[in-house]
Amino acid sequence: MNVRCLIPPAALSCAALLGLTALTACGSGAAADGKKDGKLEVVASFYPLQFLTEQIGGDHVSVSNLTKPGVEPHDLEISAKQTAKLNDAGAVVYLKGLQPAVDAAVKQADVKTKVDASTLTTMEKHGNEVGGHAAEHDHTAGEEDHADHGHSHAETGDDPHIWLDPVKYAEVAKGVGAALQKADPAHAADYRKNTDALVKKLGDLDQEYAAALKNNKALTSKVFITTHAAFGYLAERYGLTEEAINGLDPDSEPSPARIKDLQKMAKADGVTTVFYETLVSDKTAKTLASDASLKTDVLDPLEGITDKSKGTDYFSVMRSNLTALTTALGAK
C-alpha cells in the first residue's frame, strides 16, 4: 500500500522503547493477565476494529482506540503514553499495512494476544480503478486495446479496506472472536454468542447491499467516483466499478491525465456524482465535479466516527453509504 510513513522506523522504535521504559511503572494499571477491574484490556488500532471488538467482547472487555475521532488513520503517530497502554493490554487488534506507526509499535509491544486482521481474510491488490473504465475511454484509433482496463495505468498495492465489505468484515469478526475466546476462556461462551450475532447482522447488511446494487436491474449506472480507493472490495462484491481520483493513499495527488480520463469516463458511463469523505480534503473532488457538471455527496470509508458522520456506528453509516450509492447510480 502506498502509505506515507511519517516517522522513520528507527526513530519510532527508539521512541517506543523510551516510552515503555518511562511509563511501564505508571501504566494503565492492568494486571499481568491483561485485565483491569475484571475486564480484558484490548487496544484497537482504529474505529472499525474497535467497533468489532466491542460488539464481540461486550461487558467482558474494555477497548481503547489508538486513533482519535477526526484523525486520518493513515497519518497516525503513536505517543509514549499509547505505547505504554499497548504494552499493558491483554490483546491488540490491528490491521497490518494500514498504519505503519501502529505496525512498529505492536512489533515492539509485549502483548500476549496480537490479532492482525489482515490475516483473517483474503487481501487483494487494488489501484485507483477496480473494474476500470477511465483507461478504456482514453483509447484512440489505432491504439492497442488492453485486456484489463482496470489496472493498465493505475498504481496498485495491498488494499486494507476490508471492513467496507460486510462479508470480509464478518470473516475478521470470526477471527477476532476466536482470539478473544483463547485470551479469556472464562467468557468464551459469551464471545461465541456475540460473534454469531454480529456475523448474522453483517450477513443481513450484505443482503441489503446485494438487493439494492448487485441485483437491482433499475440502476442506470454501475460506476462511481470516489476521492481515494477505499471501496474496491465493496465494488467487487456488488458488481460495481470504483474509479478513484487518488490511489490507496488518500493524500496523493492525481495527474492531469487521470482527471481527464475521469471526465471522459463520467460522460460515457452516465456518472452523476463525485463522492468525497469527511476526513480528507474535498477540494479535488469538488473541482472535478464542477468541471464535469456533476453532483457531490459523501461516501464514508468509516475510518472513524465524528459529528460529521452520517450515522453513529458502523451499521448506520454503512446504510447511509448504501442510500448515497443507490441515489447516485439511479436506483428507482
Contacts in CASP RR format, 6 or more apart in sequence:
PFRMAT RR
TARGET T0000
AUTHOR 0000-0000-0000
METHOD contacts of the structure
MODEL  1
MNVRCLIPPAALSCAALLGLTALTACGSGAAADGKKDGKLEVVASFYPLQ
FLTEQIGGDHVSVSNLTKPGVEPHDLEISAKQTAKLNDAGAVVYLKGLQP
AVDAAVKQADVKTKVDASTLTTMEKHGNEVGGHAAEHDHTAGEEDHADHG
HSHAETGDDPHIWLDPVKYAEVAKGVGAALQKADPAHAADYRKNTDALVK
KLGDLDQEYAAALKNNKALTSKVFITTHAAFGYLAERYGLTEEAINGLDP
DSEPSPARIKDLQKMAKADGVTTVFYETLVSDKTAKTLASDASLKTDVLD
PLEGITDKSKGTDYFSVMRSNLTALTTALGAK
1 97 0 8 1.000
1 98 0 8 1.000
1 157 0 8 1.000
1 158 0 8 1.000
1 159 0 8 1.000
1 160 0 8 1.000
1 248 0 8 1.000
1 249 0 8 1.000
2 155 0 8 1.000
2 157 0 8 1.000
2 247 0 8 1.000
2 248 0 8 1.000
2 249 0 8 1.000
2 252 0 8 1.000
3 74 0 8 1.000
3 97 0 8 1.000
3 98 0 8 1.000
3 99 0 8 1.000
3 100 0 8 1.000
3 248 0 8 1.000
3 249 0 8 1.000
4 74 0 8 1.000
4 75 0 8 1.000
4 249 0 8 1.000
4 251 0 8 1.000
5 100 0 8 1.000
5 101 0 8 1.000
6 75 0 8 1.000
6 77 0 8 1.000
6 100 0 8 1.000
6 101 0 8 1.000
7 15 0 8 1.000
7 77 0 8 1.000
7 100 0 8 1.000
7 101 0 8 1.000
7 104 0 8 1.000
9 100 0 8 1.000
9 104 0 8 1.000
12 78 0 8 1.000
12 101 0 8 1.000
12 104 0 8 1.000
12 105 0 8 1.000
13 104 0 8 1.000
13 108 0 8 1.000
15 78 0 8 1.000
15 80 0 8 1.000
15 83 0 8 1.000
16 78 0 8 1.000
16 83 0 8 1.000
16 104 0 8 1.000
16 105 0 8 1.000
16 108 0 8 1.000
16 109 0 8 1.000
17 108 0 8 1.000
18 80 0 8 1.000
19 80 0 8 1.000
19 83 0 8 1.000
19 84 0 8 1.000
20 83 0 8 1.000
20 84 0 8 1.000
20 87 0 8 1.000
20 108 0 8 1.000
22 80 0 8 1.000
22 84 0 8 1.000
23 80 0 8 1.000
23 81 0 8 1.000
23 83 0 8 1.000
23 84 0 8 1.000
24 84 0 8 1.000
24 87 0 8 1.000
27 84 0 8 1.000
27 85 0 8 1.000
27 88 0 8 1.000
28 36 0 8 1.000
28 41 0 8 1.000
28 84 0 8 1.000
28 85 0 8 1.000
28 88 0 8 1.000
28 89 0 8 1.000
29 36 0 8 1.000
29 88 0 8 1.000
30 36 0 8 1.000
30 41 0 8 1.000
30 88 0 8 1.000
30 89 0 8 1.000
30 90 0 8 1.000
33 90 0 8 1.000
34 40 0 8 1.000
34 41 0 8 1.000
34 88 0 8 1.000
34 89 0 8 1.000
34 90 0 8 1.000
34 91 0 8 1.000
34 112 0 8 1.000
35 41 0 8 1.000
35 90 0 8 1.000
35 184 0 8 1.000
36 62 0 8 1.000
37 62 0 8 1.000
39 59 0 8 1.000
39 60 0 8 1.000
39 61 0 8 1.000
39 62 0 8 1.000
40 57 0 8 1.000
40 60 0 8 1.000
40 61 0 8 1.000
40 62 0 8 1.000
40 90 0 8 1.000
40 91 0 8 1.000
40 180 0 8 1.000
40 183 0 8 1.000
40 184 0 8 1.000
41 61 0 8 1.000
41 62 0 8 1.000
41 64 0 8 1.000
41 88 0 8 1.000
41 89 0 8 1.000
41 90 0 8 1.000
41 91 0 8 1.000
42 53 0 8 1.000
42 61 0 8 1.000
42 62 0 8 1.000
42 63 0 8 1.000
42 64 0 8 1.000
42 89 0 8 1.000
42 90 0 8 1.000
42 91 0 8 1.000
42 92 0 8 1.000
42 93 0 8 1.000
42 180 0 8 1.000
43 63 0 8 1.000
43 64 0 8 1.000
43 65 0 8 1.000
43 66 0 8 1.000
43 85 0 8 1.000
43 86 0 8 1.000
43 89 0 8 1.000
43 91 0 8 1.000
43 92 0 8 1.000
43 93 0 8 1.000
43 111 0 8 1.000
44 50 0 8 1.000
44 53 0 8 1.000
44 63 0 8 1.000
44 64 0 8 1.000
44 65 0 8 1.000
44 66 0 8 1.000
44 92 0 8 1.000
44 93 0 8 1.000
44 94 0 8 1.000
45 65 0 8 1.000
45 66 0 8 1.000
45 67 0 8 1.000
45 73 0 8 1.000
45 76 0 8 1.000
45 92 0 8 1.000
45 93 0 8 1.000
45 94 0 8 1.000
45 95 0 8 1.000
45 98 0 8 1.000
45 99 0 8 1.000
45 102 0 8 1.000
46 65 0 8 1.000
46 66 0 8 1.000
46 67 0 8 1.000
46 73 0 8 1.000
46 76 0 8 1.000
46 95 0 8 1.000
46 98 0 8 1.000
46 99 0 8 1.000
46 303 0 8 1.000
46 304 0 8 1.000
47 65 0 8 1.000
47 67 0 8 1.000
47 69 0 8 1.000
47 73 0 8 1.000
47 302 0 8 1.000
47 303 0 8 1.000
47 304 0 8 1.000
47 305 0 8 1.000
47 314 0 8 1.000
48 163 0 8 1.000
48 169 0 8 1.000
48 302 0 8 1.000
48 303 0 8 1.000
48 304 0 8 1.000
48 314 0 8 1.000
49 93 0 8 1.000
49 94 0 8 1.000
49 95 0 8 1.000
49 117 0 8 1.000
49 163 0 8 1.000
49 176 0 8 1.000
50 63 0 8 1.000
50 64 0 8 1.000
50 65 0 8 1.000
51 313 0 8 1.000
51 314 0 8 1.000
52 93 0 8 1.000
52 163 0 8 1.000
52 169 0 8 1.000
52 172 0 8 1.000
52 173 0 8 1.000
52 176 0 8 1.000
52 198 0 8 1.000
52 314 0 8 1.000
53 61 0 8 1.000
53 63 0 8 1.000
53 93 0 8 1.000
53 176 0 8 1.000
53 180 0 8 1.000
54 61 0 8 1.000
54 63 0 8 1.000
55 173 0 8 1.000
55 194 0 8 1.000
55 197 0 8 1.000
55 198 0 8 1.000
56 173 0 8 1.000
56 176 0 8 1.000
56 177 0 8 1.000
56 180 0 8 1.000
56 191 0 8 1.000
56 194 0 8 1.000
56 195 0 8 1.000
56 198 0 8 1.000
57 63 0 8 1.000
57 177 0 8 1.000
57 180 0 8 1.000
57 187 0 8 1.000
57 190 0 8 1.000
57 191 0 8 1.000
57 194 0 8 1.000
58 190 0 8 1.000
58 194 0 8 1.000
60 184 0 8 1.000
60 187 0 8 1.000
60 190 0 8 1.000
60 191 0 8 1.000
61 180 0 8 1.000
61 184 0 8 1.000
64 85 0 8 1.000
64 89 0 8 1.000
66 76 0 8 1.000
66 78 0 8 1.000
66 82 0 8 1.000
66 86 0 8 1.000
66 99 0 8 1.000
66 102 0 8 1.000
67 73 0 8 1.000
67 76 0 8 1.000
67 99 0 8 1.000
67 303 0 8 1.000
67 304 0 8 1.000
69 304 0 8 1.000
69 305 0 8 1.000
69 306 0 8 1.000
70 278 0 8 1.000
70 279 0 8 1.000
70 304 0 8 1.000
70 306 0 8 1.000
71 279 0 8 1.000
72 250 0 8 1.000
72 251 0 8 1.000
72 279 0 8 1.000
72 280 0 8 1.000
72 303 0 8 1.000
73 98 0 8 1.000
73 99 0 8 1.000
73 303 0 8 1.000
73 304 0 8 1.000
74 98 0 8 1.000
74 99 0 8 1.000
74 249 0 8 1.000
74 250 0 8 1.000
74 251 0 8 1.000
75 251 0 8 1.000
76 99 0 8 1.000
76 101 0 8 1.000
76 102 0 8 1.000
77 101 0 8 1.000
78 86 0 8 1.000
78 101 0 8 1.000
78 102 0 8 1.000
78 104 0 8 1.000
78 105 0 8 1.000
82 105 0 8 1.000
83 105 0 8 1.000
83 108 0 8 1.000
83 109 0 8 1.000
86 92 0 8 1.000
86 105 0 8 1.000
86 106 0 8 1.000
86 109 0 8 1.000
86 111 0 8 1.000
87 109 0 8 1.000
87 110 0 8 1.000
87 111 0 8 1.000
89 109 0 8 1.000
89 111 0 8 1.000
90 111 0 8 1.000
90 112 0 8 1.000
90 113 0 8 1.000
90 183 0 8 1.000
91 111 0 8 1.000
91 112 0 8 1.000
91 113 0 8 1.000
91 114 0 8 1.000
91 115 0 8 1.000
91 179 0 8 1.000
91 180 0 8 1.000
91 183 0 8 1.000
92 106 0 8 1.000
92 109 0 8 1.000
92 111 0 8 1.000
92 113 0 8 1.000
92 114 0 8 1.000
92 115 0 8 1.000
93 115 0 8 1.000
93 117 0 8 1.000
93 176 0 8 1.000
93 179 0 8 1.000
94 102 0 8 1.000
94 103 0 8 1.000
94 106 0 8 1.000
94 114 0 8 1.000
94 115 0 8 1.000
94 116 0 8 1.000
94 117 0 8 1.000
95 116 0 8 1.000
95 117 0 8 1.000
95 118 0 8 1.000
95 160 0 8 1.000
95 162 0 8 1.000
96 103 0 8 1.000
96 116 0 8 1.000
96 117 0 8 1.000
96 118 0 8 1.000
96 119 0 8 1.000
97 103 0 8 1.000
97 118 0 8 1.000
97 158 0 8 1.000
97 160 0 8 1.000
98 160 0 8 1.000
106 114 0 8 1.000
112 183 0 8 1.000
113 179 0 8 1.000
113 182 0 8 1.000
113 183 0 8 1.000
115 175 0 8 1.000
115 176 0 8 1.000
115 179 0 8 1.000
117 162 0 8 1.000
117 172 0 8 1.000
117 176 0 8 1.000
118 158 0 8 1.000
118 160 0 8 1.000
118 162 0 8 1.000
120 171 0 8 1.000
120 172 0 8 1.000
120 174 0 8 1.000
120 175 0 8 1.000
120 176 0 8 1.000
121 162 0 8 1.000
121 168 0 8 1.000
121 171 0 8 1.000
121 172 0 8 1.000
122 168 0 8 1.000
123 158 0 8 1.000
123 159 0 8 1.000
123 160 0 8 1.000
123 162 0 8 1.000
124 158 0 8 1.000
124 159 0 8 1.000
124 233 0 8 1.000
124 236 0 8 1.000
125 156 0 8 1.000
125 157 0 8 1.000
125 158 0 8 1.000
125 159 0 8 1.000
126 156 0 8 1.000
126 157 0 8 1.000
126 159 0 8 1.000
126 229 0 8 1.000
126 232 0 8 1.000
126 233 0 8 1.000
126 248 0 8 1.000
127 151 0 8 1.000
127 154 0 8 1.000
127 155 0 8 1.000
127 156 0 8 1.000
127 157 0 8 1.000
127 159 0 8 1.000
127 229 0 8 1.000
127 244 0 8 1.000
127 247 0 8 1.000
127 248 0 8 1.000
128 154 0 8 1.000
128 155 0 8 1.000
128 228 0 8 1.000
128 229 0 8 1.000
128 243 0 8 1.000
128 244 0 8 1.000
128 245 0 8 1.000
128 246 0 8 1.000
128 247 0 8 1.000
128 248 0 8 1.000
128 254 0 8 1.000
128 258 0 8 1.000
129 135 0 8 1.000
129 149 0 8 1.000
129 150 0 8 1.000
129 151 0 8 1.000
129 154 0 8 1.000
129 229 0 8 1.000
129 241 0 8 1.000
129 242 0 8 1.000
129 243 0 8 1.000
129 244 0 8 1.000
130 150 0 8 1.000
130 229 0 8 1.000
130 231 0 8 1.000
130 232 0 8 1.000
130 235 0 8 1.000
130 236 0 8 1.000
130 241 0 8 1.000
130 242 0 8 1.000
131 149 0 8 1.000
131 150 0 8 1.000
131 235 0 8 1.000
131 236 0 8 1.000
131 241 0 8 1.000
131 242 0 8 1.000
132 149 0 8 1.000
132 150 0 8 1.000
132 151 0 8 1.000
132 241 0 8 1.000
132 243 0 8 1.000
133 149 0 8 1.000
133 150 0 8 1.000
133 223 0 8 1.000
133 241 0 8 1.000
133 243 0 8 1.000
133 265 0 8 1.000
133 268 0 8 1.000
133 269 0 8 1.000
134 149 0 8 1.000
134 243 0 8 1.000
134 258 0 8 1.000
134 261 0 8 1.000
134 262 0 8 1.000
134 264 0 8 1.000
134 265 0 8 1.000
135 146 0 8 1.000
135 149 0 8 1.000
135 150 0 8 1.000
135 152 0 8 1.000
135 153 0 8 1.000
135 154 0 8 1.000
135 261 0 8 1.000
136 149 0 8 1.000
136 265 0 8 1.000
137 261 0 8 1.000
137 264 0 8 1.000
137 265 0 8 1.000
137 268 0 8 1.000
138 257 0 8 1.000
138 260 0 8 1.000
138 261 0 8 1.000
138 264 0 8 1.000
139 145 0 8 1.000
146 152 0 8 1.000
154 247 0 8 1.000
155 247 0 8 1.000
157 248 0 8 1.000
159 229 0 8 1.000
159 232 0 8 1.000
159 233 0 8 1.000
159 248 0 8 1.000
160 248 0 8 1.000
161 229 0 8 1.000
161 230 0 8 1.000
161 231 0 8 1.000
161 232 0 8 1.000
161 233 0 8 1.000
161 301 0 8 1.000
162 168 0 8 1.000
162 169 0 8 1.000
162 172 0 8 1.000
162 233 0 8 1.000
163 169 0 8 1.000
163 172 0 8 1.000
163 302 0 8 1.000
163 314 0 8 1.000
164 230 0 8 1.000
164 231 0 8 1.000
164 232 0 8 1.000
164 233 0 8 1.000
164 234 0 8 1.000
164 301 0 8 1.000
164 302 0 8 1.000
164 318 0 8 1.000
165 233 0 8 1.000
165 234 0 8 1.000
165 236 0 8 1.000
165 237 0 8 1.000
166 202 0 8 1.000
166 203 0 8 1.000
166 205 0 8 1.000
166 206 0 8 1.000
166 209 0 8 1.000
166 237 0 8 1.000
166 318 0 8 1.000
167 202 0 8 1.000
167 203 0 8 1.000
167 206 0 8 1.000
167 237 0 8 1.000
168 233 0 8 1.000
169 202 0 8 1.000
170 198 0 8 1.000
170 199 0 8 1.000
170 202 0 8 1.000
170 203 0 8 1.000
170 206 0 8 1.000
173 195 0 8 1.000
173 198 0 8 1.000
173 199 0 8 1.000
173 202 0 8 1.000
174 195 0 8 1.000
174 199 0 8 1.000
176 195 0 8 1.000
177 191 0 8 1.000
177 192 0 8 1.000
177 194 0 8 1.000
177 195 0 8 1.000
178 195 0 8 1.000
180 187 0 8 1.000
180 191 0 8 1.000
181 188 0 8 1.000
181 191 0 8 1.000
181 192 0 8 1.000
184 191 0 8 1.000
201 315 0 8 1.000
205 315 0 8 1.000
205 318 0 8 1.000
205 319 0 8 1.000
206 237 0 8 1.000
208 319 0 8 1.000
208 322 0 8 1.000
209 234 0 8 1.000
209 237 0 8 1.000
209 238 0 8 1.000
209 322 0 8 1.000
210 238 0 8 1.000
212 322 0 8 1.000
212 325 0 8 1.000
212 326 0 8 1.000
212 331 0 8 1.000
213 219 0 8 1.000
213 238 0 8 1.000
213 239 0 8 1.000
213 240 0 8 1.000
213 322 0 8 1.000
213 325 0 8 1.000
213 326 0 8 1.000
213 329 0 8 1.000
214 237 0 8 1.000
214 238 0 8 1.000
214 239 0 8 1.000
216 326 0 8 1.000
216 331 0 8 1.000
218 330 0 8 1.000
218 331 0 8 1.000
218 332 0 8 1.000
219 326 0 8 1.000
219 329 0 8 1.000
219 330 0 8 1.000
219 331 0 8 1.000
220 270 0 8 1.000
220 329 0 8 1.000
220 330 0 8 1.000
221 269 0 8 1.000
221 270 0 8 1.000
221 271 0 8 1.000
221 272 0 8 1.000
221 328 0 8 1.000
221 329 0 8 1.000
221 330 0 8 1.000
222 239 0 8 1.000
222 240 0 8 1.000
222 241 0 8 1.000
222 269 0 8 1.000
222 329 0 8 1.000
223 240 0 8 1.000
223 241 0 8 1.000
223 243 0 8 1.000
223 265 0 8 1.000
223 269 0 8 1.000
223 270 0 8 1.000
223 271 0 8 1.000
224 231 0 8 1.000
224 235 0 8 1.000
224 240 0 8 1.000
224 241 0 8 1.000
224 242 0 8 1.000
224 243 0 8 1.000
224 271 0 8 1.000
224 273 0 8 1.000
224 275 0 8 1.000
224 299 0 8 1.000
224 325 0 8 1.000
224 328 0 8 1.000
224 329 0 8 1.000
225 243 0 8 1.000
225 244 0 8 1.000
225 245 0 8 1.000
225 262 0 8 1.000
225 266 0 8 1.000
225 271 0 8 1.000
225 273 0 8 1.000
225 274 0 8 1.000
225 275 0 8 1.000
225 285 0 8 1.000
225 288 0 8 1.000
225 294 0 8 1.000
226 242 0 8 1.000
226 243 0 8 1.000
226 244 0 8 1.000
226 245 0 8 1.000
226 274 0 8 1.000
226 275 0 8 1.000
226 276 0 8 1.000
226 277 0 8 1.000
226 299 0 8 1.000
227 244 0 8 1.000
227 245 0 8 1.000
227 246 0 8 1.000
227 250 0 8 1.000
227 275 0 8 1.000
227 276 0 8 1.000
227 277 0 8 1.000
227 280 0 8 1.000
227 282 0 8 1.000
227 284 0 8 1.000
227 285 0 8 1.000
228 244 0 8 1.000
228 245 0 8 1.000
228 246 0 8 1.000
228 247 0 8 1.000
228 248 0 8 1.000
228 249 0 8 1.000
228 250 0 8 1.000
228 252 0 8 1.000
228 277 0 8 1.000
228 280 0 8 1.000
228 301 0 8 1.000
229 242 0 8 1.000
229 244 0 8 1.000
229 246 0 8 1.000
229 247 0 8 1.000
229 248 0 8 1.000
230 244 0 8 1.000
230 250 0 8 1.000
230 277 0 8 1.000
230 301 0 8 1.000
231 242 0 8 1.000
231 244 0 8 1.000
231 299 0 8 1.000
231 301 0 8 1.000
232 242 0 8 1.000
234 240 0 8 1.000
234 242 0 8 1.000
235 241 0 8 1.000
235 242 0 8 1.000
240 325 0 8 1.000
240 329 0 8 1.000
243 262 0 8 1.000
243 265 0 8 1.000
245 254 0 8 1.000
245 258 0 8 1.000
245 259 0 8 1.000
245 262 0 8 1.000
245 274 0 8 1.000
245 284 0 8 1.000
245 285 0 8 1.000
245 288 0 8 1.000
246 252 0 8 1.000
246 253 0 8 1.000
246 254 0 8 1.000
246 284 0 8 1.000
250 277 0 8 1.000
250 279 0 8 1.000
250 280 0 8 1.000
251 280 0 8 1.000
253 284 0 8 1.000
254 284 0 8 1.000
259 288 0 8 1.000
259 291 0 8 1.000
262 288 0 8 1.000
262 292 0 8 1.000
263 288 0 8 1.000
263 291 0 8 1.000
263 292 0 8 1.000
265 271 0 8 1.000
266 292 0 8 1.000
266 294 0 8 1.000
267 292 0 8 1.000
271 294 0 8 1.000
271 328 0 8 1.000
272 294 0 8 1.000
272 295 0 8 1.000
272 328 0 8 1.000
272 330 0 8 1.000
273 289 0 8 1.000
273 294 0 8 1.000
273 295 0 8 1.000
273 296 0 8 1.000
273 297 0 8 1.000
273 324 0 8 1.000
273 327 0 8 1.000
273 328 0 8 1.000
274 285 0 8 1.000
274 286 0 8 1.000
274 288 0 8 1.000
274 289 0 8 1.000
274 292 0 8 1.000
274 294 0 8 1.000
274 295 0 8 1.000
274 296 0 8 1.000
275 285 0 8 1.000
275 296 0 8 1.000
275 297 0 8 1.000
275 298 0 8 1.000
275 299 0 8 1.000
275 324 0 8 1.000
275 328 0 8 1.000
276 282 0 8 1.000
276 285 0 8 1.000
276 286 0 8 1.000
276 296 0 8 1.000
276 297 0 8 1.000
276 298 0 8 1.000
276 299 0 8 1.000
277 298 0 8 1.000
277 299 0 8 1.000
277 300 0 8 1.000
277 301 0 8 1.000
278 298 0 8 1.000
278 300 0 8 1.000
278 306 0 8 1.000
278 308 0 8 1.000
278 309 0 8 1.000
279 301 0 8 1.000
279 303 0 8 1.000
279 304 0 8 1.000
279 306 0 8 1.000
282 296 0 8 1.000
285 296 0 8 1.000
286 296 0 8 1.000
288 294 0 8 1.000
289 295 0 8 1.000
289 296 0 8 1.000
295 328 0 8 1.000
297 324 0 8 1.000
297 327 0 8 1.000
297 328 0 8 1.000
298 310 0 8 1.000
298 324 0 8 1.000
299 321 0 8 1.000
299 324 0 8 1.000
299 325 0 8 1.000
300 309 0 8 1.000
300 310 0 8 1.000
300 317 0 8 1.000
300 320 0 8 1.000
300 321 0 8 1.000
302 314 0 8 1.000
302 317 0 8 1.000
302 318 0 8 1.000
302 321 0 8 1.000
305 311 0 8 1.000
305 312 0 8 1.000
305 313 0 8 1.000
305 317 0 8 1.000
309 317 0 8 1.000
310 316 0 8 1.000
310 317 0 8 1.000
310 320 0 8 1.000
311 317 0 8 1.000
311 320 0 8 1.000
END
